[in-house]
Amino acid sequence: MKFLYVLLIFLPVAIIGNIVGFSAPMLFVFSSLAIIPLAGLMGKSTDVIACFCGQKIGGLLNATFGNATELIIAFVAMKEGLFDVVKASLAGSVIGNILLVLGMSMLVGGLKFKSQEFNRNTINITSSMLLLAVMGLAIPAIFTHTLPESSLTTTFEGLSVIVAILMLLVYLMQFVFSFGTHRHLYKETLTTDDEEKPSMKLSVAIGILIASTVCIAVLSEIFVGTVEPMAESVGLSKTFVGIILVPIIGNAAEHSSAIFMAYKNKMNAAVEIALGSSLQIILFVIPVLVLLSLCFTPMSIVFTPFELVSVAAAVIIADRVSSDGESNWLEGLQLVIVYLIIGAAFFFV
């Protein structure tokens, strides 16, 4: 992951380019390249802080900041009224984590090892939570899409708020389950975490976390402002940019970490990164954005039918592939192929 830090050179380039007046495609590329290493630094510093804080607080920190980059980008886009881009990027993050990240992890790990095992109990719990989360997204969408002339953005804010609050409640109860009542099921994962030693001082980690968060917030303003003009200039739809490009940029550091873990035969960590991140997006990031939108223009929790079907299909496939607690390169290739098919479909939207 260290090679990504070279891309930090694009941080001043993007800021200066925005002041000077670079074209939208150039600013999009420069800000994207700068966000990737900053997201990696944010994740690294969070891991270090978690080592000092212990398992319970550390788990909460990792969960909160695990998708901070996507949350910041989506929040800025939401303030600009780009609801379609926000929802597409969130759906794309879930699809990308489950199909692309998990698929590449299984593929890369499977090419080195004949088969790899992971904690089936914890993964099955995460998979069932994902299925529940998809139901939380499906019910408002089915309700809205079955009514005539309904708006996908501002109609039924009350239903969206209720669902968002309930999803956040389930998300919080997950910590009670994993760190309290059923901690024994996560024994393998927690032991692995305990063996990790901090790679920097706590004060340095906190400073890096604050600095990277501020920089990502600044770059997100530039990045979001270039999405529409960039898409128009290169002939791409906003949906494709939101569901494919934005999630890859925001999750690049996390993606590389999962694949690297699988290559080192730490498949349990790789699967947890992929599925756990998707769970955070649906049960934490989306509800938080819906509640924050009440301070601006209310955003519903309703996704388009194709987005919803793609997310549901990804979750069902992941549940099927991970249910046996083993993986191989063919299963990984299958997940990647499904992701490419979905990506090609969104390209023609």
Buried (B, 14 or more C-beta within 10 A) or exposed (E): BEEBBEBBEBBEBBBEBBEEEBEBBBBBBBBBBBBBBBBBBBBBBBBBBBBBBEBBEBBBBBBBBBBBBBBBBBBBBBBBEBBBBBBBBBBBBBBBBBBBBBBBBBBBBBBEBEEBEBBBBBBBBBBEBBBBBBEBBBBBBEEBBEEEEEEBBEBBBEBBBEBBEEBBEBBEEBEEBBBEEEEEBBEEBBEBBEEEEBEBEBEEBBEBBEBBBEBBBBBBBBBBBBBBBBBEEEEBBBBBBBBBBBBBBBBBBBBBBBBBBBBEEBBBBBBBBBBBBBBBBBBBBBBBBBBBBEEEEBBBBBBBEBBBBBBBBBBBBBBEBBEEBBBBBEBBBBBBEBBEEBBEEBEEE
